[in-house]
Each structure stands twice: as structure tokens, then as C-alpha cells.
Amino acid sequence: MDKKNKDLNKLSRRKFISRTATVAAGISIVPRHVLGGVGYKAPSDTLNIAGIGVGGMGRANLREMAGENIVALCDVDWKYAQRAFNDYPKAKKFKDYRKMLETMGDDIDAVVIATPDHTHAVTAAESMKMGKHVYLQKPLTHSIYESRYLTELAKETGVATQMGNQGHSGEGTRLFAEWIRNGEIGDPIEAHCWTNRPIWPQGLERPENEPAIPSTLDWDLFIGPAEYRPYHPAYTPWNWRAWWDFGTGALGDMGCHIMDPVYFALDLDHPTAFQGSSSQVNTESAPIAEKVIYYFPEQSKLNKINRPELKLTWYDGGLLPERPEGIKPGKVLGDNDGGAMVVGTKGTIICGTYGRDPYIIGREDNPPQTKKVIPRVETSHEMDWVRACKESKNNRREASSHFGYSGPFNEVVVMGNLAVRLQDLNKKLNWDGKNMKITNIGESEEIKVVTTDKFTVVDGDPKFNTQYATINAREAAEQYIKHNYREGWKL
């Protein structure tokens, strides 16, 4: 055996793929016909994937990647993750993703992350810095700063990325965009997005009792970068979405699905201002229902449409926009889970959740035959990312919701929680997108936020003991935009 072949034998699997990609001038996989017959899948054509947070959506995402090699599974709750462990009995199991990356780094090509929102950024960032491709569930991050950080890190590392807003890869989202850009509703003047969520409890106060931590759960790892609090089953494994420290409420959960067709179709950038209102908001969890208005500036012409100033309104908790003119009586706006609508100078377009089934009011039976100019995703959202992982950095067609798109978009989504949490200022908040800063909060301005709203009933009359925390608004805004992590955690 010559020296060249001896050297190749010494290379790890990952280094072999990398070197093969360089020699092949942009082809990062060995063609199957070189190594085997029809139907043969070469080892270099198979990703070694690790899952972080595999009890819920992570398990569903991994199952969409059938044919790839699931080598490691990580979850802080091994009881909740047991079904995924059963799916891949040969995969190594971990509770701490840092330990997994440390011990199996050379054996992992890509990572699928579906942890609670507050640990998205730290898990993704560490994986990307190690050269791992990342599929990250929506919302991309818990805060605006984290989204900006991951967007820049994706550029720096050159790994393949994807946010888990699967509707972005769907046909409906593309038709929605093509019809709007072709001028089928004229110039857009306002937009509305809504969801039936939350379908979990919100508007909650922090539990006072402290039950024992289950033996299958590493509670300290679940807390991660958030401020420590005692364990309670109200937080995990599913209802973490409700709590400000761990989740982003109904807006964060569904905004990345429902606002996406509008943001994508109009190629929006940073809003210049926003304002929110809601049912009672407290220091612990997102409100039961809320409304957020985003104000976007005028932009240059896009295809056949002008883009004047746009007001986009978000609704959740059962709130809905006013029914548009011309819609048939009794017809559900969007679908039963929510939808999006753009009102233009010539008409109104509506779609369901995930961009599904778009239609223009009055043209339901005669949809536009607009030329399909936006590339289609021929596989699943997950496999579109797998494809991108296997292509070389310099010749890659990015996955449909790569961080270069989904990072800036996610900033807009989670920005809505700023509007809600700062609503006691009672004014439109002006936004400097470049510097991630609200520009019209004074140094001494304060907000009063409910800490408890307990009551007792005396002779049929409820007696409330409502208490408030008085918080410096500017300091609160800065913390909401860029979190202070618990000691031992950092990006």
C-alpha cells in the first residue's frame, strides 16, 4: 500500500469526507455508482446525526430523516425521551449536550435541536462552532440578540442550517408570495396574522410548592442559562412554552409559522416601531390573549408591486382580525388553527396555518396562473436540510429556511414579546433594528407588572390581592433583548 493510501486510512470519517469534497471541487459526497450498484448508499452519502431534545418535535424531525445514521440522542428528561431511545437503540444516550459533543465530536456531522426555547441558542452555537450542521426548531431563539448572533455565526462557520418552520418549504407559501409579487392584489397596505394558540395554560403565577425532582430528569440542565428556580411539573415536559424564562408564548410558538408567508412574500426587513396589548400580563408567564402591531417602513419596488408603509397585526388567544370585505358568510378565516392575510389596493389574499391553501377573495374558483418563479422544495423540510448538509460550503444551495433568512425573521417574531411586556409604557415603541435598541424609553421610565393576582371569595364577592413589581423599563428592555445568562452558561 502506498503512502497516500496509508494516510487516508488514518483519517477519521469526517476528515475523509472533507478532503474528498476539496479534491472533488465542490462535490462533498462520493457518487453511489463508484462504490456500489443501483440502490447502494455509500457511507459518505450518509449523515451522522445527533438529536438534542428528542422527546417531542425532535423525535418527529429525526423520523423525517430516515436513511441517515442517528448516532447520539441527548435529552435532560430520559422518561420523556424514552420513545426516541426505543427508535434508535444503537444511538448513544446523553443528558448533557456538552458532554455529547465533547465525547462524540468526531462521529457527529449534524445536530437536530428541539429543546425548550431558552436553550436553543447555546446548544446551536456550541454545535456550529464545532463545525456541525444545525437544524433548529422554531422559534429560532428566545431573544433578539441570540437570533442576530446565530445569523452571524452561520456566516462565519459555513455550516448548513435550517429553522423548523416547515411551512416555509411548502407549495402554499410560494404561491402566496408569487401571487402577491405578481400584483394579483395590487400594492400591499396592511397584513394580519392570527393563531388559536395557546392551547396550553398561560397567564400563570409561579407555583409555591416544591415537589421532588423526578429521578429521570436533570433539573439543573433543564434550567440551563435561565435563572434558577425550584422544580415543578408545571414547567416541563410540555408547558414550558407558557413561562417567560423558558418559552416565548403563543406568539413565539406559532409566529414563525404564520407570519412567515407575509414576511417572505413582501421581503420585509426590520420594523421601525411596534406596540402591544393583551390580557393581564405578569412577571412569570405570557398572557392568555394578545395583540401586537408592527410598523414596517416603505421599501423599494418588488417585482410588480410597490411596497408602501405596512402595518402588520398579530393576534392570539382567540382574537381575530376584522372580517375582510367580500369574504363569504360563515367561511373560516384561514383554517381552524389560524392564518395570514394581506390586504392590497386591488384585493385580499388569505392562507391557512403554515401558508396552506392560499386564495384571493372573489377568485377562490379562479386562482391566478402566475408563473412559478420561486424554487420549490421537492423533499421534506428536514430532508432539504440534509441535502444542504451534504453539499460543499462553496457550492451549496442553502436550505429553504437557513439562518440567513430565518435569523432576521425570528428577530421580528420574538420582538412581539417586547411589545407585550412593555405595554405599560402606553406608547408606540420606536425600533433601531441595526443596533437592536428601543430608542424612545427614558432612563427613569418605569412599568408596573403584576406579580400575583390571588383572590378569595367572601359571601360570593371576590376579594383580590393584586400586587405589582415596579421595574425600570429601559433596563427591562435591555434584558429582554439580550439576556443575562446564569453563571456557567454563555454563547
DOTORTI-784534 format. One record per residue (C-alpha): residue number from 0; residue in one letter; x, y, z. Coordinates in steps of 0.05 Angstrom, whole numbers, plus 32768, in hexadecimal, padded with zeros to 4 digits. Each point is the difference from the previous one (the first is absolute). Example, Ala and Ser with C-alpha at 12.3 -4.5 7.8 and 13.67 -1.06 7.14 Angstrom:
REM DOTORTI-784534
    nr   rest      X      Y      Z
     0      A   80F6   7FA6   809C
     1      S   801B   8045   7FF3
This chain:
REM DOTORTI-784534
    nr   rest      X      Y      Z
     0      M   8000   8000   8000
     1      D   801E   8044   7FEC
     2      K   8009   803A   8030
     3      K   7FC2   8025   7FE6
     4      N   7FD2   7FC5   800F
     5      K   8020   7FF7   8045
     6      D   7FF2   8048   8010
     7      L   7FB7   7FFA   7FEA
     8      N   7FF7   7FC4   802D
     9      K   8016   802A   803B
    10      L   7FCC   8036   7FF3
    11      S   7FC0   8002   8028
    12      R   7FBF   7FF9   7FDA
    13      R   7FF1   804B   8004
    14      K   8046   8013   7FE8
    15      F   7FF9   7FD0   7FC6
    16      I   7FBF   8020   7FEA
    17      S   801E   8045   8007
    18      R   803E   7FEE   7FD7
    19      T   7FD7   7FDD   7FCC
    20      A   7FD6   803E   7FF9
    21      T   803D   802B   7FF3
    22      V   801E   7FD1   7FCD
    23      A   7FBD   7FFA   7FDC
    24      A   7FFC   804C   7FF9
    25      G   7FBD   8009   8021
    26      I   7FE3   7FB9   8001
    27      S   7FFD   7FEC   8049
    28      I   7FE7   7FB9   7FF8
    29      V   801C   7FC4   7FDB
    30      P   7FCF   7FED   7FC8
    31      R   7FDD   7FBF   8010
    32      H   8010   7FE0   7FBD
    33      V   804B   8004   8011
    34      L   7FF9   7FD6   803F
    35      G   7FC6   7FD2   7FF0
    36      G   7FC6   7FEE   7FD4
    37      V   7FBC   801E   7FF8
    38      G   7FE0   800E   8043
    39      Y   8042   7FFF   8025
    40      K   8009   8039   8032
    41      A   8048   8010   800D
    42      P   8017   800F   8047
    43      S   8015   8045   7FE8
    44      D   7FB9   800C   7FE7
    45      T   7FE4   7FF5   8046
    46      L   8000   8035   8037
    47      N   8011   7FEF   8047
    48      I   7FCA   8027   8026
    49      A   7FF8   800E   804A
    50      G   7FBE   8017   801F
    51      I   7FFD   8032   803A
    52      G   7FBB   8002   801F
    53      V   7FDF   7FC2   7FE3
    54      G   7FC1   7FF6   802A
    55      G   7FD1   8029   7FD4
    56      M   800C   8023   7FBD
    57      G   8048   7FE8   8000
    58      R   7FE8   7FB8   7FF9
    59      A   7FD1   8014   7FC8
    60      N   8038   8025   7FDB
    61      L   802F   7FC4   8006
    62      R   7FCC   7FD1   7FE4
    63      E   7FFC   802C   7FC2
    64      M   804A   7FF2   7FF5
    65      A   7FF8   7FB5   7FF4
    66      G   803D   7FE3   7FDF
    67      E   8032   802C   8025
    68      N   8029   7FE6   803A
    69      I   7FE6   8016   8045
    70      V   803D   7FF7   802B
    71      A   7FEF   8025   8040
    72      L   7FC3   8018   8027
    73      C   8001   8034   8037
    74      D   7FC8   8015   802E
    75      V   7FFD   8019   8047
    76      D   7FC1   7FD6   800D
    77      W   800C   7FB7   7FF0
    78      K   7FB9   7FEC   8010
    79      Y   7FE4   8031   7FCC
    80      A   8036   7FEC   7FCF
    81      Q   7FF6   7FB5   8007
    82      R   7FD8   7FF7   7FC0
    83      A   8039   8020   7FD8
    84      F   8032   7FD4   8024
    85      N   7FD6   7FC4   7FEA
    86      D   8001   8018   7FB8
    87      Y   804C   7FFF   7FFE
    88      P   8019   7FCC   8031
    89      K   8048   8004   7FE5
    90      A   8005   804B   800B
    91      K   8028   8016   803C
    92      K   7FD8   8025   8035
    93      F   8011   803F   8026
    94      K   7FE0   8033   802D
    95      D   8033   8038   7FF6
    96      Y   800A   8016   7FB8
    97      R   8044   801C   8012
    98      K   8017   7FBB   8016
    99      M   7FE4   7FE2   7FC0
   100      L   8025   8031   7FD4
   101      E   8040   7FF7   8028
   102      T   8001   7FB5   7FFE
   103      M   7FE2   7FF4   7FBA
   104      G   8015   803E   7FDA
   105      D   8025   7FDA   7FC9
   106      D   7FC6   7FD1   7FF6
   107      I   7FCA   8035   7FF7
   108      D   7FF4   8027   7FBF
   109      A   7FBF   8023   8010
   110      V   7FD3   8010   803A
   111      V   7FB4   8004   8006
   112      I   7FEB   802D   803A
   113      A   7FBA   8002   801E
   114      T   800B   8016   8047
   115      P   7FD7   8036   8025
   116      D   8009   8045   7FE1
   117      H   8030   801B   8034
   118      T   8035   7FCC   7FF0
   119      H   7FFC   8005   7FB4
   120      A   8038   8033   7FF8
   121      V   8033   7FE0   802F
   122      T   7FF8   7FBA   7FE3
   123      A   8001   8018   7FB8
   124      A   803B   802F   8009
   125      E   802D   7FCB   8020
   126      S   7FEE   7FCE   7FCA
   127      M   800E   8032   7FC8
   128      K   8042   8014   801E
   129      M   8014   7FB7   7FFC
   130      G   7FEE   7FFE   7FB6
   131      K   7FBE   7FDB   8008
   132      H   7FC6   800F   7FD1
   133      V   7FC3   8016   8028
   134      Y   7FB5   7FF5   7FF9
   135      L   7FE1   802B   8036
   136      Q   7FB6   8000   8012
   137      K   7FD7   803F   8000
   138      P   8002   8033   801C
   139      L   8048   8004   7FEC
   140      T   8013   8021   8043
   141      H   7FE3   801B   8040
   142      S   801A   8047   7FF5
   143      I   800F   8032   7FC9
   144      Y   804B   8002   800F
   145      E   8005   7FB4   7FFC
   146      S   7FE1   8000   7FBB
   147      R   8032   8034   7FE8
   148      Y   8039   7FD8   801E
   149      L   7FEC   7FBF   7FDE
   150      T   7FF6   8024   7FBE
   151      E   8047   801A   8002
   152      L   801C   7FBE   801A
   153      A   7FE1   7FDB   7FC5
   154      K   8025   802F   7FD1
   155      E   8041   7FF7   8026
   156      T   7FFF   7FB4   8006
   157      G   7FE0   7FF0   7FBC
   158      V   7FD7   7FC6   801B
   159      A   7FBD   7FED   7FE3
   160      T   7FC6   801B   8029
   161      Q   7FB4   7FFC   8003
   162      M   7FCA   801A   802E
   163      G   7FC7   7FCF   800C
   164      N   7FC7   802A   7FE2
   165      Q   7FEE   7FC9   7FCF
   166      G   7FCA   8029   7FDD
   167      H   8037   802A   7FE1
   168      S   8011   7FC5   7FD3
   169      G   7FB7   7FF6   7FEB
   170      E   7FDF   8010   7FBE
   171      G   7FCD   802E   8021
   172      T   8035   8031   801A
   173      R   801E   8005   7FBB
   174      L   7FBE   800B   7FDD
   175      F   7FEE   8035   8034
   176      A   8040   8025   7FF0
   177      E   7FFB   7FF9   7FB4
   178      W   7FB9   8018   7FFD
   179      I   800F   803D   802A
   180      R   8040   8012   7FDB
   181      N   7FDD   7FF9   7FBE
   182      G   7FCF   8036   8014
   183      E   7FC3   7FD4   8006
   184      I   7FE7   8028   803D
   185      G   8021   8042   7FED
   186      D   802F   8022   8030
   187      P   7FFE   7FE5   8047
   188      I   7FE8   8032   8035
   189      E   7FF3   7FD5   803E
   190      A   8009   7FBA   8019
   191      H   7FE2   7FD5   8037
   192      C   8017   7FBE   8020
   193      W   7FDC   7FD8   8035
   194      T   8001   7FBE   8026
   195      N   7FD1   7FD9   802D
   196      R   803B   7FF4   8030
   197      P   800D   7FFC   8039
   198      I   7FE3   7FBA   8007
   199      W   8026   7FFA   8042
   200      P   7FF7   8028   8041
   201      Q   801C   8047   8000
   202      G   7FF8   803D   802C
   203      L   801C   7FD6   803A
   204      E   8020   8012   8041
   205      R   803E   7FDD   8019
   206      P   7FEE   7FC1   8028
   207      E   800E   8004   804A
   208      N   8008   7FB6   8011
   209      E   8040   7FDB   7FF1
   210      P   7FF5   7FB7   7FEE
   211      A   8039   7FCF   7FFA
   212      I   8027   7FFF   7FBF
   213      P   7FF4   7FC0   7FD8
   214      S   803C   7FD2   7FFE
   215      T   7FFE   7FFF   7FB4
   216      L   8006   804C   7FFA
   217      D   803F   802A   8006
   218      W   7FDF   8040   8019
   219      D   803F   802A   8001
   220      L   800C   7FF1   7FB7
   221      F   7FB8   8011   7FEF
   222      I   8009   8044   8021
   223      G   803F   800B   7FD7
   224      P   800F   804A   7FF6
   225      A   7FC0   8018   8022
   226      E   7FFD   8018   8048
   227      Y   7FFA   7FC4   802F
   228      R   7FBC   7FEF   801E
   229      P   7FE6   7FC2   8024
   230      Y   7FE4   7FC7   7FD6
   231      H   7FB6   7FFB   7FF3
   232      P   7FDB   7FD4   7FCD
   233      A   7FDD   8040   7FE7
   234      Y   8040   8010   7FDA
   235      T   8012   7FC0   7FDC
   236      P   7FFD   7FD6   7FD6
   237      W   7FCD   8027   7FD7
   238      N   7FE6   8040   8020
   239      W   8043   8024   8001
   240      R   7FE5   8029   7FC5
   241      A   7FD5   8028   802F
   242      W   8038   8019   802D
   243      W   8029   803E   7FEE
   244      D   8041   7FE1   8019
   245      F   7FFA   7FC2   7FD4
   246      G   7FD0   800E   7FC7
   247      T   7FE4   8038   7FD4
   248      G   7FB5   7FF4   8007
   249      A   7FCF   7FF7   7FC8
   250      L   8022   8036   7FD6
   251      G   8043   7FDE   8001
   252      D   7FE3   7FBB   7FF7
   253      M   7FD5   8010   7FC3
   254      G   801A   8042   7FE6
   255      C   8038   7FDE   7FDA
   256      H   7FCC   7FD7   7FDB
   257      I   7FC9   8033   7FF5
   258      M   8026   8041   7FF4
   259      D   8030   7FDE   7FD1
   260      P   7FD7   8004   7FC0
   261      V   7FF7   804B   8009
   262      Y   8048   800E   8013
   263      F   8019   7FD5   7FC7
   264      A   7FD0   801A   7FCA
   265      L   800E   8049   800F
   266      D   804A   7FF6   800E
   267      L   7FFA   8028   8040
   268      D   803A   801B   802A
   269      H   8000   801F   8045
   270      P   7FC1   8023   8017
   271      T   800A   8048   8017
   272      A   7FCF   7FFB   803A
   273      F   7FD1   7FD1   8025
   274      Q   7FCB   8001   8036
   275      G   7FDB   7FCA   8027
   276      S   7FC3   7FF5   802B
   277      S   7FE7   7FC2   8023
   278      S   7FD8   7FE0   8037
   279      Q   8022   8007   8043
   280      V   804C   7FF8   7FF9
   281      N   8029   7FEB   803C
   282      T   8049   7FF6   8011
   283      E   7FFE   7FB4   7FF7
   284      S   7FDA   7FEB   7FC1
   285      A   7FE4   8018   7FBF
   286      P   7FB8   801A   7FFF
   287      I   7FC3   7FD9   7FEB
   288      A   7FF3   802C   7FC4
   289      E   8027   8038   7FDE
   290      K   8004   802F   7FC5
   291      V   8040   801D   7FE3
   292      I   8006   8034   7FC9
   293      Y   8041   8004   7FD8
   294      Y   800E   803E   7FD5
   295      F   802B   7FF3   7FC3
   296      P   801E   8039   7FD7
   297      E   7FF7   800D   7FB5
   298      Q   802E   7FD5   7FD5
   299      S   8014   7FFF   7FB8
   300      K   7FD6   7FE0   7FC9
   301      L   7FFF   7FB4   8001
   302      N   7FF0   7FDE   7FBE
   303      K   7FBD   801F   7FEB
   304      I   7FED   8020   8042
   305      N   8010   803F   8027
   306      R   800D   7FF6   804A
   307      P   7FE4   803B   8027
   308      E   8001   8004   804B
   309      L   7FE0   7FC1   801D
   310      K   7FDC   7FF2   8041
   311      L   8002   7FB6   8014
   312      T   7FD4   7FEA   803A
   313      W   8008   7FC0   8027
   314      Y   7FC7   7FE0   8029
   315      D   7FFF   7FC3   802D
   316      G   7FD6   7FE2   8037
   317      G   7FC1   7FFF   7FD5
   318      L   8004   8048   7FE8
   319      L   7FF4   800A   7FB6
   320      P   8006   8038   7FCD
   321      E   7FC2   8022   7FE5
   322      R   7FE1   7FD6   7FC9
   323      P   8016   801C   7FBD
   324      E   7FCF   801B   7FCD
   325      G   7FE7   7FCB   7FCF
   326      I   800E   7FC2   8029
   327      K   7FC6   7FCF   7FFF
   328      P   7FD4   7FFE   803F
   329      G   8011   7FC5   802C
   330      K   8044   7FF4   7FE0
   331      V   8038   7FF6   8032
   332      L   803A   8031   7FFA
   333      G   803C   7FD6   7FED
   334      D   7FF5   7FBE   8022
   335      N   7FEB   7FEA   8045
   336      D   8046   8009   801B
   337      G   800D   8045   7FE4
   338      G   8017   8023   7FC2
   339      A   801D   803D   7FDD
   340      M   7FE2   8037   7FD5
   341      V   801B   8038   7FD5
   342      V   7FD2   8038   7FEB
   343      G   8014   8022   7FBF
   344      T   7FE7   803A   7FD6
   345      K   7FDD   7FCF   7FD1
   346      G   7FED   7FC5   802C
   347      T   800E   7FD4   803D
   348      I   8027   7FBF   8005
   349      I   7FF8   7FCE   8039
   350      C   8023   7FBF   8012
   351      G   7FFA   7FCE   8038
   352      T   8034   7FEB   8034
   353      Y   8044   7FEF   7FE3
   354      G   7FED   8027   7FC0
   355      R   7FD0   7FCA   7FEB
   356      D   7FC9   8008   7FCB
   357      P   8007   8049   7FED
   358      Y   7FC7   8023   7FDB
   359      I   7FEC   8045   7FEA
   360      I   7FBB   8017   8016
   361      G   7FD1   7FFC   7FC5
   362      R   802F   7FD4   7FD9
   363      E   7FFA   7FC0   8028
   364      D   7FEB   7FD9   7FC2
   365      N   802E   8025   7FD1
   366      P   8045   8005   8020
   367      P   8037   8026   7FDC
   368      Q   8029   7FD9   7FCE
   369      T   803F   8025   8013
   370      K   8042   7FE4   7FE7
   371      K   8024   7FD8   8036
   372      V   8041   8026   8009
   373      I   8012   7FEE   8048
   374      P   8027   7FBE   8005
   375      R   7FD7   7FC7   801D
   376      V   8016   7FD1   8037
   377      E   7FF7   7FBB   7FE3
   378      T   800C   7FDB   8042
   379      S   7FEB   800B   8048
   380      H   8018   803D   8027
   381      E   802F   7FD2   8027
   382      M   801C   7FDD   7FC3
   383      D   800B   8043   7FDD
   384      W   8031   800F   803A
   385      V   801F   7FBA   7FFA
   386      R   800D   800F   7FB6
   387      A   8021   8042   8012
   388      C   802C   7FDE   8034
   389      K   801C   7FD2   7FCA
   390      E   8012   8038   7FD1
   391      S   8042   8024   8006
   392      K   8000   8045   801F
   393      N   8016   8023   7FC0
   394      N   7FCD   7FDE   7FD4
   395      R   7FC6   7FF7   802F
   396      R   7FB8   8013   7FF2
   397      E   7FEB   8015   8045
   398      A   7FC4   7FDE   8021
   399      S   7FC0   8027   7FF8
   400      S   7FFE   801E   8046
   401      H   804A   8006   800C
   402      F   8016   8030   8037
   403      G   8010   8037   7FCD
   404      Y   7FB5   8004   7FF6
   405      S   7FE3   7FE5   8041
   406      G   802E   8026   802E
   407      P   7FE8   8046   7FEC
   408      F   7FB9   7FE6   7FFC
   409      N   8003   7FE3   8046
   410      E   8017   8043   801A
   411      V   7FBE   801D   7FE9
   412      V   7FD7   7FC7   801F
   413      V   801E   8003   8046
   414      M   8000   804C   7FFD
   415      G   7FB5   7FFA   800A
   416      N   800C   7FE9   8047
   417      L   8025   8041   800D
   418      A   7FC1   8025   7FEB
   419      V   7FD5   7FD7   802F
   420      R   802E   8002   803D
   421      L   800B   804C   7FF9
   422      Q   7FB8   8012   7FF2
   423      D   7FF9   8026   8042
   424      L   8029   8038   7FDF
   425      N   7FC0   800E   7FD7
   426      K   8023   8016   7FC1
   427      K   801A   7FE9   7FBD
   428      L   8048   7FE8   800A
   429      N   8032   8017   7FCB
   430      W   8031   7FCB   7FEA
   431      D   8048   8008   7FE8
   432      G   8009   7FBD   7FDD
   433      K   8049   8007   7FF0
   434      N   8013   800B   8049
   435      M   7FC7   7FD5   801E
   436      K   7FE7   8039   802B
   437      I   7FBF   8023   8013
   438      T   8010   804A   7FF8
   439      N   7FC8   8023   8025
   440      I   8003   7FE4   8047
   441      G   801B   8033   8033
   442      E   8032   7FEE   8035
   443      S   7FCE   8008   8039
   444      E   7FC1   7FE3   7FDF
   445      E   7FE1   7FC6   8025
   446      I   7FCD   7FCA   7FF4
   447      K   7FD2   7FDE   8033
   448      V   7FF8   7FB6   7FF5
   449      V   7FD3   7FD1   8027
   450      T   8024   7FCF   802D
   451      T   7FC2   7FE0   801F
   452      D   7FB5   8007   7FF7
   453      K   7FE7   7FCF   8034
   454      F   7FBA   8008   801B
   455      T   7FD0   7FE2   8033
   456      V   7FB4   7FFF   7FFC
   457      V   7FDC   801E   803B
   458      D   7FB4   7FF9   7FFF
   459      G   8003   7FF8   7FB5
   460      D   802B   803D   7FF6
   461      P   8048   7FF6   7FE6
   462      K   8033   8026   8028
   463      F   8040   8009   7FD7
   464      N   8045   8009   801C
   465      T   8021   801A   7FC1
   466      Q   804A   8012   8009
   467      Y   8030   8020   7FCF
   468      A   804A   8005   7FF4
   469      T   8019   8045   7FEA
   470      I   8038   7FF6   7FCD
   471      N   802F   8030   7FDC
   472      A   7FE7   7FFB   7FB8
   473      R   8042   800D   7FDD
   474      E   8025   7FCB   8029
   475      A   7FC7   7FCF   7FF5
   476      A   8001   800B   7FB5
   477      E   804B   7FF5   7FFD
   478      Q   7FF9   7FBE   8026
   479      Y   7FC7   7FE9   7FD3
   480      I   8029   8010   7FC2
   481      K   8041   7FE1   801A
   482      H   7FFA   7FD1   803B
   483      N   802F   7FFC   803B
   484      Y   8011   7FB6   8004
   485      R   8008   7FD9   8040
   486      E   8048   7FF6   8017
   487      G   8021   7FC8   7FD9
   488      W   7FD9   800D   7FBF
   489      K   8013   802B   7FC5
   490      L   7FFC   8004   7FB5
